[in-house]
Amino acid sequence: MKVKDNDVRVTVRVDKDLKESADNLFDRLGLNMTTALNAFLRKAVNESAIPFAISEKSTDFGLGYSASEISSAFLTAVQNEIAENNRKGFPIARYDTDKKQAYLETSDGNREYVNG
């Protein structure tokens, strides 16, 4: 991946099992960790909020939830967002692991690769 002049490195500490689960999930979605975290950060900034509920109530995120429960909720949120964007005809950001390149996929399946 080509580094842009305005890119910065961010280091985050996470539980080993959570990282492995997230890597597996993102791989199934055709993403890598960087693309997924950028998608999360862009969504949060666009909404000026965390893009899912965070709460101590038993119906939302909070203390006592396992990494797999959080990963499952994140997967559901990503799948819902993709479905909504498809419904609206918006392109979906994806990552081609063979070409090691990000691309936009339109609702008709066409791919537009990002310069890099």
C-alpha positions in Angstrom: 0.0 0.0 0.0 1.4 3.4 -1.0 1.7 5.8 1.9 0.3 9.3 1.2 2.0 12.4 2.5 -0.8 13.1 5.0 -1.0 9.5 6.3 0.0 8.9 9.9 0.6 5.7 11.8 -1.7 4.9 14.7 -0.8 2.1 17.2 -3.6 0.5 19.1 -3.3 -2.3 21.8 -6.1 -4.9 21.6 -6.6 -8.4 23.0 -4.9 -11.0 20.8 -8.2 -13.0 20.4 -10.1 -9.9 19.4 -7.5 -9.0 16.8 -7.6 -12.5 15.3 -11.4 -12.5 15.3 -11.4 -9.0 13.7 -8.8 -10.1 11.1 -10.9 -13.1 10.2 -14.1 -11.1 9.9 -12.5 -8.3 7.8 -10.9 -11.0 5.5 -14.4 -12.5 5.0 -15.7 -9.0 4.1 -12.8 -8.4 1.7 -11.2 -5.8 4.0 -8.0 -5.5 5.9 -7.7 -3.9 9.4 -6.6 -0.5 8.1 -9.5 -0.3 5.7 -12.0 -1.4 8.3 -10.7 1.1 11.0 -10.6 3.9 8.4 -14.3 3.1 7.5 -15.2 3.1 11.3 -13.3 6.4 11.8 -14.9 8.1 8.7 -18.4 6.9 9.8 -17.8 8.2 13.3 -16.6 11.6 12.1 -19.4 11.9 9.5 -22.0 11.2 12.3 -20.1 13.1 15.0 -20.7 10.0 17.1 -19.8 6.4 17.6 -21.8 4.7 14.8 -23.4 2.1 17.1 -25.0 2.2 20.6 -22.7 2.1 23.6 -24.4 1.6 26.9 -24.1 -0.3 30.2 -27.7 -1.6 29.6 -28.0 -5.3 28.8 -29.5 -4.5 25.4 -26.4 -2.6 24.2 -22.6 -2.6 24.5 -21.2 -2.2 28.0 -19.2 -4.0 30.6 -19.3 -7.8 30.6 -19.6 -8.3 26.8 -17.2 -10.8 25.2 -15.0 -10.0 22.2 -17.1 -12.3 20.1 -20.3 -10.5 21.0 -18.7 -7.1 20.1 -17.3 -8.6 16.9 -20.7 -10.0 16.0 -22.4 -6.6 16.6 -19.7 -4.9 14.5 -20.2 -7.4 11.7 -24.0 -6.8 11.8 -23.5 -3.0 11.7 -21.1 -3.3 8.7 -23.5 -5.7 6.9 -26.4 -3.3 7.5 -24.4 -0.4 6.3 -23.4 -2.2 3.1 -27.0 -3.3 2.5 -28.2 0.3 3.0 -25.6 1.6 0.6 -26.5 -1.0 -2.0 -30.1 -0.1 -1.6 -29.3 3.6 -2.2 -27.0 2.7 -5.1 -23.9 4.0 -3.3 -20.6 2.3 -4.0 -19.0 0.1 -1.4 -15.4 0.3 -0.4 -13.7 -3.1 -0.5 -10.2 -4.5 -0.6 -8.8 -6.9 -3.1 -6.4 -9.2 -1.2 -4.9 -10.6 -4.4 -4.0 -7.2 -5.9 -3.5 -5.7 -2.4 -5.5 -2.7 -3.5 -8.7 -0.9 -2.4 -11.6 -0.4 -4.8 -15.1 0.8 -4.9 -17.8 -1.7 -6.0 -21.0 -0.4 -7.5 -24.3 -2.0 -7.1 -24.0 -3.6 -10.5 -20.7 -5.3 -9.4 -18.3 -3.1 -11.3 -15.0 -2.3 -9.6 -13.1 1.0 -9.7 -9.7 0.6 -8.2 -8.1 3.3 -6.1 -4.9 4.8 -7.5 -2.0 3.6 -5.4 
